[in-house]
C-alpha cells in the first residue's frame, strides 16, 4: 500500500517545490521588471513554460494566459524559455520590456 502513494507524493512534492522556487525568485529579486506572453505558432498561450534569466538562479512559470513577469539585474539580460516538447529559446531583453 505504501508503494502506491509514494510516487503520487513525490510528484506533488516536485510540483510544490517548483512553484515555491518561482515565487521566491520573484519576491527576492531586485532589478528592472520584464513582462511578456508566451504563445505557440497559432497564437494560443503556452501554460507552465519556465522563464529564467540566463546565469541567475530561480525564475518563474507562465500563467493560464501564457503571461509572465520577472526582474533582471542590469539594463539588459538573456531570458531563457523552456518547456517539455519544445526547444529552449534564448532572447535578449532590456529593462521595462514587454515580450510577445
C-alpha positions as CSV (number, residue, x, y, z in Angstrom):
1,X,0.0,0.0,0.0
2,X,2.9,2.4,0.7
3,X,4.3,2.0,-2.8
4,X,1.1,3.2,-4.3
5,X,1.2,6.5,-2.5
6,X,4.9,7.1,-2.8
7,X,5.0,8.1,-6.5
8,X,2.0,10.4,-6.0
9,X,3.6,12.1,-3.0
10,X,6.9,12.5,-4.9
11,X,5.1,14.2,-7.9
12,X,3.1,16.5,-5.6
13,X,6.3,17.4,-3.8
14,X,8.1,18.3,-7.0
15,X,5.2,20.4,-8.2
16,X,5.2,22.3,-4.9
17,X,8.9,22.7,-4.9
18,X,8.9,24.2,-8.5
19,X,6.1,26.6,-7.6
20,X,7.8,27.7,-4.4
21,X,11.1,28.4,-6.3
22,X,9.2,30.6,-8.8
23,X,7.5,32.5,-6.1
24,X,10.7,33.0,-4.1
25,X,12.6,34.2,-7.2
26,X,10.1,36.9,-7.8
27,X,10.0,38.1,-4.2
28,X,13.7,38.1,-3.7
29,X,14.8,39.6,-7.0
30,X,15.7,43.2,-7.3
31,X,16.1,44.9,-10.6
32,X,14.0,46.1,-13.5
33,X,10.8,44.3,-14.5
34,X,10.3,42.5,-17.7
35,X,6.9,41.2,-18.7
36,X,5.6,39.1,-21.6
37,X,3.4,36.5,-23.0
38,X,4.4,33.1,-24.4
39,X,2.3,31.7,-27.3
40,X,2.7,29.0,-29.9
41,X,2.7,29.4,-33.7
42,X,-1.1,29.7,-33.8
43,X,-1.2,32.4,-31.1
44,X,-2.5,30.1,-28.3
45,X,-1.0,30.8,-24.9
46,X,1.5,28.3,-23.5
47,X,0.9,27.5,-19.9
48,X,3.7,26.4,-17.5
49,X,6.6,27.5,-19.6
50,X,9.7,28.0,-17.4
51,X,11.2,31.5,-17.8
52,X,14.6,32.2,-16.3
53,X,17.3,34.8,-16.6
54,X,20.4,33.1,-18.0
55,X,23.1,32.7,-15.4
56,X,20.8,33.5,-12.5
57,X,19.1,31.2,-10.0
58,X,15.3,30.9,-9.9
59,X,12.8,32.0,-12.5
60,X,9.1,31.9,-13.0
61,X,6.3,30.0,-14.9
62,X,3.8,31.3,-17.3
63,X,0.2,31.5,-16.0
64,X,-3.1,30.5,-17.6
65,X,-2.8,33.3,-20.2
66,X,0.8,32.5,-21.0
67,X,1.9,35.7,-19.2
68,X,5.0,36.1,-17.0
69,X,6.8,38.8,-15.1
70,X,10.3,38.7,-13.7
71,X,13.1,41.1,-12.8
72,X,16.5,41.5,-14.5
73,X,19.5,42.8,-12.6
74,X,21.0,45.1,-15.3
75,X,19.8,47.2,-18.2
76,X,19.7,44.0,-20.3
77,X,19.8,40.2,-20.0
78,X,19.2,37.0,-21.8
79,X,15.9,35.3,-20.9
80,X,15.6,31.6,-21.4
81,X,12.2,30.0,-22.2
82,X,11.9,26.2,-21.8
83,X,9.1,23.6,-21.8
84,X,8.6,19.9,-22.3
85,X,8.1,19.2,-26.0
86,X,9.6,22.5,-27.2
87,X,13.2,23.6,-28.0
88,X,14.6,26.1,-25.4
89,X,14.8,29.6,-26.7
90,X,17.0,32.5,-25.6
91,X,16.1,36.1,-26.1
92,X,17.9,39.4,-25.3
93,X,15.7,41.8,-23.4
94,X,16.0,45.3,-22.0
95,X,14.6,46.6,-18.7
96,X,10.9,47.6,-18.8
97,X,10.3,45.4,-22.0
98,X,7.2,43.6,-22.9
99,X,7.9,40.4,-24.8
100,X,5.3,38.7,-27.0
